[in-house]
């Protein structure tokens, strides 16, 4: 424990950011010019084993003795569990996924889910990706009449009651209107939530307190948390 505390308070050395495209637009400006950035596709989340395998391959290609690989991920359906570096120290935020990272903490994410158990979170940059459940649900239904298409989508989304737009303060009116339309179309409550980038800022530069981050020295795999 003493060595972990010492590591968490030290100034990071050479850092490489390995992140998902879902949060890359947030992390790249925070990384600045001192941190190398590698971005991986969102679609890898569909298969946890595939994501884990791709992360291990990428880590083995960039790891370097004495360096820190900053992971712009959460546990992501246990995809990160078991990921290990032979040479670098791995650092990742103690959150379940990118939603918790953008909300600023696992605690805030869990509290919101307690209040709104059927909440679906979305962010402007996810509207044209696999993270847009509304457009993904309609894929393959093009030959079905529009009225039936809508009812099928409603059935697929019946467990959701709220659409929460994660707003960094610069969300465009067009994105806001699109999300409001989705909510109206599928009978969902619509809410806006301000993001909190404090956690991701600390990921870039430290410190990495144990209550907020997982820090795994070389040879130690990321645990389930």
C-alpha positions in Angstrom: 0.0 0.0 0.0 2.9 2.4 0.8 4.4 2.0 -2.6 1.0 2.6 -4.3 0.5 5.8 -2.2 4.0 7.0 -3.2 3.3 6.3 -6.9 -0.1 8.1 -6.7 1.5 11.3 -5.4 4.5 11.4 -7.7 4.7 13.5 -10.8 4.0 11.3 -13.9 6.9 10.6 -16.2 6.5 9.7 -19.9 2.8 9.2 -20.6 0.8 7.7 -23.4 -2.9 8.0 -23.6 -4.8 5.0 -24.9 -8.5 5.8 -25.2 -11.8 5.0 -26.9 -13.1 7.3 -29.6 -16.1 8.0 -27.4 -14.1 10.2 -25.1 -11.2 11.1 -27.3 -12.6 14.5 -28.2 -12.6 15.4 -24.5 -9.2 13.8 -23.6 -7.1 15.0 -26.5 -7.3 18.7 -25.4 -6.6 17.7 -21.8 -3.6 15.7 -22.9 -1.9 18.7 -24.7 1.3 18.2 -26.5 3.2 16.3 -23.8 1.1 13.1 -24.0 1.1 10.8 -27.0 -2.5 9.8 -27.9 -3.7 6.5 -29.4 -7.4 6.2 -30.2 -9.4 2.9 -30.6 -12.8 2.4 -32.2 -16.1 2.5 -30.2 -17.3 -0.7 -31.9 -14.9 -2.8 -30.0 -17.2 -2.4 -26.9 -19.7 -4.8 -28.5 -17.4 -7.7 -27.6 -15.5 -7.5 -24.3 -13.0 -10.2 -25.2 -12.3 -8.5 -28.5 -11.7 -5.1 -26.8 -9.5 -6.8 -24.2 -7.4 -8.5 -26.9 -7.0 -5.3 -28.9 -6.0 -3.3 -25.8 -3.4 -5.9 -25.0 -2.0 -5.8 -28.5 -1.8 -2.0 -28.5 -0.3 -1.9 -25.0 2.4 -4.4 -26.1 3.3 -2.1 -29.0 3.6 1.1 -27.0 4.8 0.0 -23.5 8.2 1.2 -22.4 10.0 0.8 -19.1 9.3 3.7 -16.7 6.3 5.0 -18.8 2.7 5.4 -17.8 -0.1 4.2 -20.1 -3.2 6.2 -19.2 -6.4 4.3 -20.2 -9.4 6.4 -21.2 -11.8 3.7 -20.3 -13.8 2.4 -17.4 -14.1 -1.3 -16.6 -16.4 -1.5 -19.6 -18.3 -4.7 -19.0 -15.2 -6.2 -17.5 -13.3 -5.7 -20.7 -10.4 -4.1 -18.9 -10.2 -6.8 -16.2 -7.0 -8.8 -16.7 -5.3 -6.2 -19.0 -1.7 -6.0 -18.1 1.6 -4.4 -19.3 5.0 -6.0 -18.9 6.9 -2.7 -18.9 4.6 0.3 -18.2 2.3 1.3 -15.3 -1.3 1.3 -16.3 -3.7 4.0 -14.9 -7.4 4.1 -15.4 -10.3 5.9 -13.7 -12.3 3.9 -11.2 -15.6 4.1 -13.2 -17.8 1.5 -14.9 -17.7 3.2 -18.4 -17.3 6.4 -20.3 -20.6 7.8 -18.8 -19.1 7.7 -15.3 -15.9 9.2 -16.6 -17.8 12.2 -18.1 -19.9 12.6 -15.0 -16.8 12.9 -12.9 -17.2 9.9 -10.6 -18.6 6.4 -10.2 -20.6 7.7 -7.2 -22.4 10.4 -9.2 -23.2 7.9 -12.0 -24.6 5.4 -9.5 -26.7 8.0 -7.7 -28.2 9.1 -11.0 -29.0 5.5 -11.8 -30.7 5.1 -8.5 -32.9 8.1 -9.2 -33.5 7.2 -12.8 -33.1 3.4 -13.2 -34.2 3.5 -16.8 -31.8 6.3 -17.9 -30.0 6.2 -21.2 -27.1 8.6 -21.4 -25.9 10.2 -24.6 -23.5 12.9 -25.7 -23.4 15.0 -28.8 -20.4 13.2 -30.3 -22.1 9.8 -29.9 -25.1 10.7 -32.1 -23.3 9.4 -35.2 -21.9 6.3 -33.6 -22.9 2.9 -32.2 -23.7 4.6 -28.9 -26.8 6.1 -30.4 -29.3 3.4 -29.4 -32.1 5.1 -31.3 -30.5 4.9 -34.8 -29.0 1.5 -34.0 -32.4 0.1 -33.1 -33.8 1.2 -36.5 -31.0 -0.4 -38.5 -32.3 -3.2 -40.7 -35.9 -2.0 -40.5 -35.8 0.1 -43.6 -38.3 -2.1 -45.5 -40.8 -2.0 -42.8 -43.5 0.7 -43.0 -42.6 3.8 -40.9 -45.5 3.3 -38.4 -44.6 -0.3 -37.7 -40.9 0.7 -37.5 -41.6 3.2 -34.8 -43.7 0.7 -32.7 -40.9 -2.0 -33.0 -38.4 0.6 -31.8 -40.6 1.5 -28.8 -40.8 -2.1 -27.8 -37.0 -2.4 -28.0 -36.6 0.7 -25.8 -39.4 -0.2 -23.3 -36.9 -0.5 -20.4 -35.8 3.1 -20.8 -37.7 6.0 -19.2 -35.3 8.9 -19.5 -32.9 10.3 -22.0 -30.0 12.2 -20.4 -27.9 14.5 -22.6 -24.4 14.9 -21.3 -23.6 18.5 -21.9 -20.1 19.9 -21.6 -21.4 23.5 -22.0 -20.8 23.6 -25.8 -23.5 21.2 -27.0 -25.0 22.6 -30.2 -28.7 23.5 -30.5 -29.0 20.9 -33.3 -27.8 18.1 -31.0 -30.1 19.3 -28.2 -33.1 19.4 -30.5 -32.3 15.9 -31.9 -32.2 14.4 -28.4 -35.4 16.2 -27.4 -37.1 14.8 -30.5 -35.9 11.3 -29.7 -37.3 11.7 -26.2 -40.6 12.9 -27.6 -40.8 10.2 -30.2 -40.2 7.3 -27.8 -42.1 8.7 -24.8 -39.0 9.4 -22.6 -38.4 12.1 -20.1 -35.6 14.4 -21.3 -32.9 15.9 -19.0 -29.6 17.6 -19.5 -26.6 16.9 -17.3 -23.4 18.9 -17.1 -20.3 16.9 -17.4 -17.5 17.1 -14.9 -14.0 16.8 -16.4 -12.1 16.9 -13.1 -11.6 13.1 -13.0 -10.3 13.0 -16.6 -8.0 16.0 -16.0 -6.5 14.2 -13.0 -6.0 11.1 -15.2 -3.8 13.1 -17.5 -1.6 14.7 -14.9 -2.2 13.0 -11.5 -2.4 12.7 -8.6 -4.1 9.3 -8.8 -5.7 8.7 -5.4 -6.8 5.1 -4.8 -10.5 6.0 -4.3 -10.6 7.5 -7.9 -8.0 5.5 -9.9 -6.7 2.0 -10.5 -2.9 2.1 -10.7 -1.2 -1.2 -11.9 2.6 -1.4 -12.0 4.3 -3.5 -14.7 3.2 -7.2 -14.4 0.1 -6.5 -12.3 -3.2 -7.0 -14.2 -6.2 -4.7 -13.8 -8.5 -6.2 -11.2 -12.3 -6.3 -11.2 -13.5 -3.3 -9.2 
